[in-house]
Amino acid sequence: MHESRTANLLGATALAVSDVVLAAAQREAGVSASGAAALVVLAAAPGLSVTELGRRVGLSQSAAARMVDSLQAAGLLERRAGQGREVAVHLTGTGSATAHRLLATRGSGLGEVLDALEPAEQRALAGLLGKLLTRLYEHIGSADLLCRLCDRGSCTTGDVCPVGQAERDRKG
């Protein structure tokens, strides 16, 4: 059984952190939350199809196509010929710079939140968050979707990403 206060605090914290991250990302890029996620995803995995990009940011193919149209009109990405009839999506130079600024803005906003904790508390929280992310992966079933606004380098440098490990464990 879950302690209702703990569950309530987690819910309020999750929503507030999400609001901080998404507001900063949207403000930095001047695009929707899914558009911001698309820029970050494409920075890590250039050349995805519109359909695959949509899957990774949680959009239907038609919604993803509209988002790509919008990002292309803003000069942040471009379509190129892919395999066969497939169209690959790539960031422009402006799109790449915007994605890097998004991640930096996200990181500084989250850093400000974490500044409320002592270093030992931050390390303890990292372990707990790893457990929670592993559980969330069981429900969501997609590392790409779960980590769509992640700074992948910060999660995998010197450690193992809990979401990536959960995906490897599921497939292995």
BAFI-3210 file (N, C-alpha, C; in Angstrom, 3 decimals, decimal comma, padded with zeros to 6 digits):
// residues 172
n [1|2|3|4|5|6|7|8|9|10|11|12|13|14|15|16|17|18|19|20|21|22|23|24|25|26|27|28|29|30|31|32|33|34|35|36|37|38|39|40|41|42|43|44|45|46|47|48|49|50|51|52|53|54|55|56|57|58|59|60|61|62|63|64|65|66|67|68|69|70|71|72|73|74|75|76|77|78|79|80|81|82|83|84|85|86|87|88|89|90|91|92|93|94|95|96|97|98|99|100|101|102|103|104|105|106|107|108|109|110|111|112|113|114|115|116|117|118|119|120|121|122|123|124|125|126|127|128|129|130|131|132|133|134|135|136|137|138|139|140|141|142|143|144|145|146|147|148|149|150|151|152|153|154|155|156|157|158|159|160|161|162|163|164|165|166|167|168|169|170|171|172]
n.u [000,849|000,456|001,669|-000,477|000,219|002,890|002,579|000,998|002,763|004,771|003,318|002,664|005,239|006,260|004,566|005,099|007,868|007,784|006,317|008,172|010,350|009,165|008,113|010,444|011,759|009,986|009,978|012,654|012,965|010,752|008,716|006,234|005,716|006,002|007,373|009,761|010,710|011,049|013,196|015,269|015,320|016,018|018,547|019,993|019,456|019,677|017,993|015,676|012,532|009,447|007,302|008,594|009,836|007,545|006,538|008,503|008,146|005,596|003,392|000,790|001,079|000,011|-000,175|002,512|003,516|002,380|003,669|006,342|006,147|005,684|008,062|009,878|009,072|009,862|012,527|014,065|014,393|014,834|013,568|014,814|015,704|015,260|015,674|014,527|011,230|011,017|011,140|013,609|014,263|016,101|018,025|018,534|021,327|020,536|018,489|019,935|021,553|019,525|018,444|020,600|020,681|018,185|018,579|020,553|019,164|017,129|018,695|019,808|017,495|016,549|018,731|018,549|016,292|017,262|019,195|018,129|018,715|021,208|024,484|024,734|022,065|021,190|022,539|021,322|018,708|019,078|019,490|016,980|015,327|016,232|015,206|012,459|012,211|012,844|010,610|008,643|009,344|008,466|005,743|005,461|007,079|008,856|011,957|012,747|010,481|010,089|012,451|012,476|013,083|015,540|018,904|021,007|023,752|024,501|023,333|024,526|027,242|029,788|028,086|025,265|022,395|019,256|016,863|017,659|018,942|016,781|015,382|017,218|017,257|014,639|014,606|016,616]
n.v [-001,182|002,246|005,151|007,764|010,473|010,530|009,648|011,753|013,932|013,139|013,232|015,991|017,089|015,890|017,006|019,750|019,864|018,971|021,096|023,207|022,325|021,984|024,558|026,105|024,885|025,331|028,119|028,654|027,526|028,392|026,788|024,126|021,763|019,144|019,737|020,762|018,429|016,895|018,201|017,682|014,886|014,467|015,591|013,662|011,444|011,698|011,833|010,307|008,889|010,640|009,303|007,623|009,563|010,804|008,653|008,507|010,881|010,718|011,153|010,842|009,711|011,622|013,917|014,187|014,774|017,309|018,694|018,486|019,927|022,477|022,904|022,818|025,034|026,972|026,870|025,044|022,353|019,953|018,087|015,186|012,939|009,549|006,079|004,160|005,002|006,517|009,450|011,296|013,065|015,851|017,984|021,457|023,752|025,814|024,489|022,493|024,035|025,170|022,885|022,179|024,420|024,104|021,772|022,714|024,751|023,248|021,666|023,633|024,602|022,317|021,900|024,090|023,365|021,069|022,196|022,645|020,463|018,727|017,522|014,714|014,034|014,471|012,424|010,197|010,633|010,304|007,532|006,598|007,744|006,362|003,805|004,395|005,216|002,849|001,309|002,903|002,543|-000,067|000,372|002,220|001,268|002,123|003,339|005,433|007,122|007,661|008,987|011,327|014,039|013,983|014,627|012,788|012,265|013,167|011,299|008,907|009,113|007,836|006,198|003,923|004,235|004,031|003,590|002,794|000,434|-001,008|-001,395|-002,955|-005,207|-006,108|-006,855|-008,700]
n.w [000,000|-000,722|000,804|001,132|001,339|000,492|-002,169|-003,118|-002,780|-004,563|-006,978|-007,137|-007,213|-009,562|-011,517|-011,194|-011,781|-014,409|-015,538|-015,177|-016,767|-019,344|-019,845|-019,903|-022,046|-024,188|-024,202|-024,809|-027,380|-028,766|-029,688|-029,703|-026,966|-027,944|-030,259|-029,211|-027,987|-030,292|-031,543|-029,728|-029,821|-032,530|-032,510|-031,215|-032,758|-035,798|-039,002|-038,806|-039,823|-040,468|-039,294|-037,404|-035,817|-034,798|-033,280|-031,316|-029,940|-029,095|-030,819|-033,289|-036,737|-038,512|-036,884|-036,294|-038,826|-039,252|-037,183|-038,031|-040,421|-039,334|-037,846|-039,921|-041,411|-039,645|-039,978|-038,595|-039,105|-041,771|-044,535|-046,086|-048,745|-047,950|-047,177|-049,852|-050,434|-048,246|-046,200|-044,683|-041,664|-040,693|-038,566|-039,094|-039,148|-037,433|-036,090|-034,764|-033,057|-031,540|-030,301|-028,655|-026,975|-025,786|-024,233|-022,502|-021,184|-020,013|-018,308|-016,589|-015,360|-014,041|-012,413|-010,706|-009,253|-007,982|-006,374|-003,906|-002,430|-000,506|-001,530|-000,853|-000,531|-003,128|-004,465|-003,272|-004,128|-006,878|-007,068|-006,202|-008,149|-010,364|-009,814|-009,928|-012,598|-013,906|-013,221|-014,415|-017,065|-017,460|-017,657|-019,761|-021,838|-023,825|-024,337|-025,934|-026,023|-023,284|-022,665|-024,172|-023,855|-022,728|-021,700|-023,025|-022,871|-020,297|-018,710|-019,251|-019,012|-017,281|-015,882|-015,864|-017,773|-016,293|-017,678|-020,237|-019,455|-018,441|-020,799|-022,262|-020,581|-020,902|-023,588|-023,666]
ca.u [000,000|001,218|001,315|-001,135|000,968|004,057|002,085|000,565|003,969|005,396|002,508|002,833|006,613|006,387|003,868|005,827|009,117|007,388|005,970|009,411|011,126|008,468|008,026|011,776|012,047|009,160|010,449|013,955|012,863|009,608|007,918|005,421|006,441|006,395|008,397|011,007|011,160|011,513|014,529|016,213|015,406|016,776|019,956|020,605|019,188|019,298|017,588|014,488|011,357|008,425|006,534|009,420|009,971|006,280|006,475|009,417|007,666|004,240|002,401|000,364|001,806|-000,511|000,244|003,963|003,724|002,074|004,734|007,522|005,871|005,862|009,489|010,549|008,748|010,651|013,935|014,761|014,712|014,570|013,307|015,728|015,389|015,752|015,682|013,358|010,285|011,023|011,694|014,360|014,212|017,395|018,091|019,383|022,282|019,751|017,801|020,921|021,900|018,347|018,369|021,637|020,216|017,080|019,139|021,239|018,112|016,516|019,648|019,934|016,245|016,535|019,785|018,006|015,401|018,088|020,001|017,490|019,220|022,640|025,047|024,385|020,646|021,078|022,972|020,262|017,583|019,423|019,212|015,528|014,767|016,553|014,213|011,168|012,261|012,772|009,202|007,896|009,624|007,580|004,417|005,516|007,605|009,683|012,997|012,733|009,398|010,338|013,629|012,413|013,709|016,719|020,277|021,494|025,151|024,650|022,799|025,323|028,658|030,229|027,044|024,354|021,055|018,313|015,852|018,343|019,160|015,478|015,056|018,093|016,789|013,386|014,912|017,627]
ca.v [000,000|003,479|006,212|008,747|011,726|010,354|009,627|013,109|014,751|012,733|013,769|017,444|017,341|015,501|017,992|021,020|019,711|018,935|022,463|023,982|021,857|022,267|026,004|026,573|024,355|026,049|029,499|028,671|027,171|029,022|025,748|023,332|020,766|018,037|020,271|020,796|017,040|016,451|018,752|016,935|013,524|014,500|015,876|012,390|010,412|012,361|011,012|009,492|009,176|011,407|008,358|007,221|010,742|010,917|007,596|008,820|012,017|010,428|011,711|010,042|010,068|012,878|015,001|014,344|015,459|018,731|019,253|018,605|021,075|023,690|023,054|023,109|026,420|027,806|026,741|024,230|021,041|019,777|016,732|014,714|011,591|008,481|004,754|003,902|006,123|007,168|010,790|011,418|014,398|016,271|019,343|022,440|024,315|026,537|023,488|021,856|024,999|025,292|021,668|022,265|025,423|023,481|020,879|023,536|025,418|022,193|021,306|024,680|024,639|021,176|022,146|025,014|022,583|020,175|022,978|022,578|019,263|018,570|016,532|013,340|013,865|014,363|011,062|009,286|010,850|009,696|006,099|006,412|008,073|005,232|002,759|004,837|005,198|001,447|000,944|003,627|001,897|-001,232|000,851|002,950|000,305|002,722|004,229|006,637|007,990|008,060|009,870|012,215|015,328|013,704|014,893|011,409|012,243|013,329|010,110|007,716|009,355|007,329|005,410|003,231|004,816|003,016|003,308|001,973|-000,884|-001,688|-001,827|-004,084|-006,355|-006,602|-007,471|-009,736]
ca.w [000,000|-000,815|001,717|000,272|001,362|-000,375|-003,548|-003,437|-002,933|-005,821|-008,068|-007,198|-007,648|-010,971|-012,333|-011,126|-012,529|-015,817|-015,920|-015,256|-017,916|-020,601|-020,049|-020,305|-023,387|-025,152|-024,237|-025,480|-028,797|-029,391|-030,332|-028,780|-026,174|-028,824|-031,152|-028,452|-027,857|-031,610|-031,767|-028,881|-030,372|-033,782|-032,207|-030,825|-033,776|-037,051|-040,129|-038,553|-040,646|-039,758|-038,480|-036,255|-034,957|-034,090|-032,265|-030,220|-029,148|-028,650|-031,727|-034,439|-037,953|-039,064|-035,988|-036,480|-040,108|-039,031|-036,367|-038,891|-041,297|-038,535|-037,535|-041,178|-041,735|-038,728|-040,338|-037,593|-039,660|-043,194|-045,014|-047,129|-049,220|-047,086|-047,791|-050,691|-050,515|-046,941|-046,067|-043,433|-041,083|-040,136|-038,047|-039,760|-038,185|-036,434|-035,290|-033,890|-032,004|-030,674|-029,479|-027,614|-026,008|-025,039|-023,211|-021,493|-020,405|-019,208|-017,263|-015,575|-014,597|-013,125|-011,427|-009,700|-008,390|-007,165|-005,430|-002,585|-001,757|-000,279|-002,465|-000,465|-000,825|-004,584|-004,843|-002,844|-005,029|-008,168|-006,956|-006,132|-009,457|-011,238|-009,544|-010,436|-014,062|-014,315|-013,097|-015,442|-018,350|-017,542|-018,053|-021,029|-022,800|-024,862|-023,833|-026,765|-025,579|-021,902|-022,593|-025,329|-023,553|-021,908|-022,105|-022,958|-022,453|-018,852|-018,049|-019,557|-018,768|-015,986|-015,225|-016,766|-017,774|-015,808|-018,696|-021,232|-018,874|-018,394|-022,169|-022,579|-019,802|-021,504|-024,892|-023,498]
c.u [000,892|000,727|000,746|-000,389|002,172|003,640|001,658|001,761|004,694|004,631|002,686|004,231|006,783|005,742|004,621|007,140|008,828|007,053|007,218|010,191|010,458|008,371|009,370|012,100|011,262|009,611|011,760|013,825|011,731|008,732|007,107|006,303|006,885|007,436|009,754|011,572|011,705|012,917|015,584|016,406|016,258|018,250|020,686|020,476|018,750|018,858|016,410|013,407|010,381|007,633|007,313|009,618|008,689|006,144|007,319|008,985|006,204|003,152|002,007|001,144|001,311|-000,125|001,740|004,260|003,443|003,162|005,991|007,337|006,153|007,344|010,292|010,302|009,539|012,147|014,751|015,108|014,375|014,318|014,325|015,278|016,025|015,831|014,409|012,500|010,258|011,656|012,354|014,333|015,540|017,283|018,913|020,421|021,575|019,024|018,726|021,311|020,745|018,213|019,397|021,251|019,072|017,613|019,851|020,222|017,424|017,415|019,769|018,662|016,158|017,599|019,322|017,083|016,239|018,967|019,398|018,024|020,735|023,172|024,694|022,916|020,421|021,495|021,900|019,049|017,857|019,139|017,726|014,866|015,059|015,555|012,846|011,137|012,207|011,326|008,363|008,143|008,720|006,189|004,424|006,062|008,453|010,679|013,000|011,667|009,657|011,449|013,644|012,991|014,953|018,000|020,995|022,940|025,315|024,193|023,707|026,821|029,013|029,199|026,183|022,983|020,064|017,250|016,460|018,584|017,860|015,084|015,937|017,656|015,527|013,670|015,840|017,096]
c.v [001,241|004,479|007,348|010,081|011,637|010,365|011,027|014,033|014,427|013,324|015,269|017,810|017,035|016,541|019,322|020,954|019,686|020,337|023,323|023,613|022,245|023,760|026,556|026,120|025,110|027,502|029,593|028,453|027,891|028,045|025,023|022,374|019,603|018,489|020,341|019,385|016,533|016,967|017,990|015,522|013,513|014,851|014,585|011,328|011,075|011,362|010,102|009,836|009,993|010,490|007,952|008,380|010,929|009,882|007,959|010,009|011,868|011,039|010,709|010,497|011,398|014,077|015,255|015,083|016,955|019,400|019,468|019,773|022,385|023,948|023,366|024,568|027,396|027,712|025,879|022,836|021,012|018,314|016,424|013,324|010,578|007,182|004,560|005,143|006,938|008,560|010,881|012,877|014,687|017,698|020,206|022,901|025,057|025,564|022,803|022,780|025,162|024,080|021,714|023,299|024,873|022,621|021,664|024,232|024,426|021,844|022,365|024,788|023,504|021,333|023,077|024,291|021,724|020,916|023,003|021,409|019,321|017,523|015,083|013,058|013,722|012,972|010,038|009,412|010,216|008,197|005,801|006,702|006,972|004,095|003,128|004,810|003,772|000,965|001,633|003,028|000,675|-000,826|001,471|002,069|000,869|003,685|005,529|007,618|008,513|009,101|010,927|013,600|015,162|014,220|013,557|011,315|012,342|012,091|008,897|007,906|008,892|006,491|004,737|003,887|003,746|002,648|002,439|000,559|-001,678|-002,177|-003,013|-005,356|-006,953|-007,359|-008,665|-010,967]
c.w [000,000|000,214|000,877|000,244|000,431|-001,844|-003,979|-003,650|-004,232|-007,005|-008,231|-007,701|-009,127|-011,874|-012,345|-011,909|-014,023|-016,316|-016,103|-016,517|-019,225|-020,879|-020,519|-021,725|-024,442|-025,302|-025,028|-026,974|-029,509|-030,145|-029,263|-027,984|-027,050|-029,830|-030,469|-028,301|-029,192|-031,902|-030,971|-029,419|-031,634|-033,572|-031,859|-031,908|-035,084|-038,111|-039,887|-039,568|-039,810|-038,826|-037,234|-035,297|-034,146|-032,988|-031,056|-029,383|-028,754|-029,512|-032,795|-035,667|-038,503|-038,199|-036,124|-037,780|-039,971|-038,201|-037,208|-039,862|-040,576|-038,237|-038,798|-041,577|-040,865|-039,017|-039,391|-038,087|-041,129|-043,486|-046,113|-047,557|-048,272|-047,860|-048,620|-050,815|-049,219|-047,008|-044,698|-042,967|-040,395|-039,608|-038,992|-038,742|-037,072|-035,515|-034,309|-032,736|-031,022|-029,761|-028,352|-026,548|-025,158|-023,907|-022,115|-020,592|-019,479|-018,031|-016,182|-014,737|-013,595|-012,043|-010,318|-008,738|-007,439|-006,164|-004,028|-001,764|-001,585|-001,257|-002,121|-000,746|-002,337|-005,061|-004,460|-003,763|-006,390|-008,146|-006,937|-007,480|-010,472|-011,057|-010,112|-011,966|-014,599|-014,264|-014,171|-016,824|-018,530|-018,030|-019,451|-022,147|-023,915|-024,236|-024,624|-026,298|-024,173|-021,815|-023,691|-025,085|-022,692|-022,545|-021,954|-022,489|-020,945|-018,101|-018,225|-019,332|-017,356|-015,251|-016,289|-016,649|-017,310|-016,849|-019,803|-020,727|-018,802|-019,775|-022,586|-021,840|-020,416|-022,789|-024,763|-022,947]
res [m|h|e|s|r|t|a|n|l|l|g|a|t|a|l|a|v|s|d|v|v|l|a|a|a|q|r|e|a|g|v|s|a|s|g|a|a|a|l|v|v|l|a|a|a|p|g|l|s|v|t|e|l|g|r|r|v|g|l|s|q|s|a|a|a|r|m|v|d|s|l|q|a|a|g|l|l|e|r|r|a|g|q|g|r|e|v|a|v|h|l|t|g|t|g|s|a|t|a|h|r|l|l|a|t|r|g|s|g|l|g|e|v|l|d|a|l|e|p|a|e|q|r|a|l|a|g|l|l|g|k|l|l|t|r|l|y|e|h|i|g|s|a|d|l|l|c|r|l|c|d|r|g|s|c|t|t|g|d|v|c|p|v|g|q|a|e|r|d|r|k|g]
***
